[in-house]
Amino acid sequence: MPVSTRSQIFNSEDENGATTTMTEQTENHKMAQALRNPHHGLKEKLKSLTLLYEQQKLASKPQNFKPQDQKSPPISALDRNGSIKLEEIESRNHKFPPIAPINRNNLSKNQETETILPPSSSEKSPKMKENSIPNSRVTKTYVIPQSPNPQLDDAKENVAANGDRIVGFMCPRKAPVSSTVARKLSLGSQIDGRRRDRRLSLVHEKDNPLFQKQSNQNNRISVFVRLRPMMKREKEANSRSCVRIVNRRDVYLTEFSSDNHDYLRLKRLKGRHFTFDASFPDSASQLDVYSTTTADLVEAVLQGRNGSVFCYGATGAGKTYTMLGTVENPGVMVLAIKDLFTKIRQRSLDGNHVVHLSYLEVYNETVRDLLSPGRPLVLREDKQGIIAAGLSQYRAYSTDEVMALLLQGNKNRTTEPTRANETSSRSHAILQVMIEYRTRDASMNVINRIGKLSLIDLAGSERALATDQRTLRSVEGANINRSLLALSSCINALVEGKKHIPYRNSKLTQLLKDSLGGACNTVMIANISPSNLTFGETQNTLHWADRAKEIRNKAYETNEELVQETESDADQAKLLLEVQKENRELRVQLARQQQKLLSLQAQSLAANTSPTPASVTSILTPPSSNKQRPKTPLRATPEPNKRRGTEETVRELQMVVKTLEGEIERVKKDHALQLKKKDEKIRELTDKLSKGVRSRDEGLKSIVTRSNIRNKDANTGDIKTPGHRFLSPAPAAKKRSFWDITTANSPSVTTLNGRKTRSHVNDEPAAAAPAPSMLLQLAHPCMWSVLILGLHIANYIIQPGFARQRLSPFKQ
Ligand SMILES: Nc1ncnc2c1ncn2[C@@H]1O[C@H](COP(=O)(O)OP(=O)(O)OP(=O)(O)O)[C@@H](O)[C@H]1O
């Protein structure tokens, strides 16, 4: 990886510890232009410098500072806007490094200068050509923030982890080489430097949300540095710590004199200072790293903005540890997914979230699906950005599912032991989590938001010697380095504001197109090792991280889609809902009616099948008989209907009873009348009989006389012939049968002389009727008495039976 940094440490003193800034931006620009011109002669340079010096001298007068000071906003204003202005100034003056150049005159022991070889003219954009620093070597001065206790700091910073004195911080107490140039450069940026300091003092508090907001507003890539602990292997190799982190923000890199093999610059290359958004010492926890670097991004992804986090660094510097971590100490990927699902769960009530994820690797310039390995994937670009055609996407419902997929993907990832790292990742891995959110706003519009979070664990840049030579590992290493070189080219082009960004130089940069320079919140975590044995790699990493700070992504774009429904649609939807509601209600009503009908049918069925309705039974039977009432069908009968039915039945029955009672009365009267008539007839007959007996007695005497004459019995002297019986006189009154008494209308009975006789009996006039036999005539009065008595008894027996017969209407 190319490094364009040439560092030189100077030792200067600034009493106030504040950086100096340029007072006149325009003059500074002119100067810078003059200095940048590669064809400028030494004389002209000197002229310009002298001119600039004069101008600065004038500007440094108190009356000249006043308006500038007035212009500079108060701290409170800076809180809100100052940072933006600073960033704007920074963006206009790409020549300025992240740390403000200072007045060479005021250089203190805490200040360092660095000589930088600017990028080649071919890489410059037209804008850069205008305002960039000259193509010649430029010396910039950096300020090391003064510690409240310099002596203690000195003592600390000059002692390495193993107790050795660090050369880099021991020797830079020198006079500046070119104080004039340095002062002239730094004068112009004095105020700027003050502003920056103020801003820095705010952002020193890493938890200050203002900083996050400001950095988000600027949409600059956030760059963090993480130092890993010294490894056992490194300790065993007697390595020393060459990195020191101060205030969780500043990184001091020191080169030990023993490590410097550049004898020409032995005295100059002693150390460097970098400032990042935050820097994590080796004691920082995974959670600390996550909450500072990625937590805000996760929140933004849920708001529909894309976010990317990538780890960059040399092999074995701790990238995979930071991104994946271990089971005990999960890394950014795991913590981000956990946080994501927690946040989704908290918001699950106000809409639907759908989480999809994919996991791929770029190995030896081929893209492979880690979740369903197969053939290499082809990258395509469409309106949405770069996509890997055929990449599998899994829907995840919980953190556990994502973890399982992550584990599965990591098993498929190419890792090999190398000399530098036992578990070296030989590929760049990209885990992409897509969160789709769908809800309705107050006006029933559908809001569809999609946020994409890319978590990238890059393979480590490595020197061929650090790994294996002429093996597959070296081929891998070459490819890794090539893709990282492409990445650094893209960073350079982006920083320099070039129109063409060479994303297509590698698969990695193609995939990172969204994250670098796209509409995306991007976080870069630069992992470094503390060992002085890897000083070169660490310096390289810090350099590119420092460069990346200047990349500005596109303005925020929220992937939010508002699907507005037309009024008619809304109306129709409303109508449909109403109709559905009405339909439901009608169905309920219908069910109720059907239930009623069924119960009525059951009731009527029960009433028809039962010998007496329950109600009637209850009325006609004593209360103890309630147990025998029919049960189920009647329970469903509504109470008023039941009562009404009962009343009707009772009324009917009462009428029946009345009719029957009337009938009984009529029958009784009839009977009484009949009895009376019969009694009269009996009496009349009795009278007639008594009269007839007397006359017959008289006639009998004569008959006997005549019979004696006709047939005389041999024994008795009476005449007995076969025809004698027939010649016996006809009975005057036939013997009355049961029917003769009870039914006057019997068809077989005819009335003869007021008497009822059987039809087979010859109608003979009583006068003409033969006289009854002597026996009958004698028995006649007794027979009639018995008959009358029998008739009375029979009448009383028959009456209740008849009534009973008529009182049973239900038997019909
Ligand atoms: N912050 C840390 N705390 C404790 N151990 C760490 C830390 N960072 C890294 N390590 C350890 O250092 C070793 C190398 O780390 P890691 O594999 O993450 O490096 P890498 O940058 O991913 O390397 P490569 O690019 O070769 O894959 C691992 O054993 C890891 O456990």
Ligand as a Chemical Component Dictionary entry (heavy atoms), coordinates in Angstrom:
data_LIG
# 
_chem_comp.id                   LIG 
_chem_comp.type                 NON-POLYMER 
_chem_comp.pdbx_formal_charge   0 
_chem_comp.three_letter_code    LIG 
# 
loop_
_chem_comp_atom.comp_id 
_chem_comp_atom.atom_id 
_chem_comp_atom.alt_atom_id 
_chem_comp_atom.type_symbol 
_chem_comp_atom.charge 
_chem_comp_atom.model_Cartn_x 
_chem_comp_atom.model_Cartn_y 
_chem_comp_atom.model_Cartn_z 
_chem_comp_atom.pdbx_ordinal 
LIG N1  N1  N 0 -9.019 -5.743  21.188 1  
LIG C1  C1  C 0 -8.535 -6.976  21.323 2  
LIG N2  N2  N 0 -8.515 -7.577  22.514 3  
LIG C2  C2  C 0 -8.067 -8.811  22.654 4  
LIG N3  N3  N 0 -7.568 -9.560  21.646 5  
LIG C3  C3  C 0 -7.553 -9.037  20.431 6  
LIG C4  C4  C 0 -8.032 -7.717  20.188 7  
LIG N4  N4  N 0 -7.885 -7.450  18.890 8  
LIG C5  C5  C 0 -7.367 -8.547  18.336 9  
LIG N5  N5  N 0 -7.147 -9.487  19.247 10 
LIG C6  C6  C 0 -6.564 -10.805 19.001 11 
LIG O1  O1  O 0 -5.576 -10.658 18.018 12 
LIG C7  C7  C 0 -5.575 -11.755 17.128 13 
LIG C8  C8  C 0 -5.676 -11.275 15.673 14 
LIG O2  O2  O 0 -6.896 -10.587 15.561 15 
LIG P1  P1  P 0 -7.789 -10.693 14.254 16 
LIG O3  O3  O 0 -7.857 -12.060 13.746 17 
LIG O4  O4  O 0 -9.017 -10.033 14.565 18 
LIG O5  O5  O 0 -6.947 -9.861  13.235 19 
LIG P2  P2  P 0 -7.322 -9.430  11.762 20 
LIG O6  O6  O 0 -7.033 -8.019  11.645 21 
LIG O7  O7  O 0 -8.691 -9.838  11.467 22 
LIG O8  O8  O 0 -6.330 -10.284 10.898 23 
LIG P3  P3  P 0 -6.499 -10.766 9.388  24 
LIG O9  O9  O 0 -6.554 -9.576  8.553  25 
LIG O10 O10 O 0 -5.299 -11.597 9.120  26 
LIG O11 O11 O 0 -7.722 -11.550 9.379  27 
LIG C9  C9  C 0 -6.698 -12.635 17.511 28 
LIG O12 O12 O 0 -6.186 -13.695 18.263 29 
LIG C10 C10 C 0 -7.540 -11.776 18.392 30 
LIG O13 O13 O 0 -8.166 -12.530 19.383 31 
# 
loop_
_chem_comp_bond.comp_id 
_chem_comp_bond.atom_id_1 
_chem_comp_bond.atom_id_2 
_chem_comp_bond.value_order 
_chem_comp_bond.pdbx_ordinal 
LIG N1  C1  SING 1  
LIG C1  N2  SING 2  
LIG C1  C4  DOUB 3  
LIG N2  C2  DOUB 4  
LIG C2  N3  SING 5  
LIG N3  C3  DOUB 6  
LIG C3  C4  SING 7  
LIG C3  N5  SING 8  
LIG C4  N4  SING 9  
LIG N4  C5  DOUB 10 
LIG C5  N5  SING 11 
LIG N5  C6  SING 12 
LIG C6  O1  SING 13 
LIG C6  C10 SING 14 
LIG O1  C7  SING 15 
LIG C7  C8  SING 16 
LIG C7  C9  SING 17 
LIG C8  O2  SING 18 
LIG O2  P1  SING 19 
LIG P1  O3  DOUB 20 
LIG P1  O4  SING 21 
LIG P1  O5  SING 22 
LIG O5  P2  SING 23 
LIG P2  O6  DOUB 24 
LIG P2  O7  SING 25 
LIG P2  O8  SING 26 
LIG O8  P3  SING 27 
LIG P3  O9  DOUB 28 
LIG P3  O10 SING 29 
LIG P3  O11 SING 30 
LIG C9  O12 SING 31 
LIG C9  C10 SING 32 
LIG C10 O13 SING 33 
# 
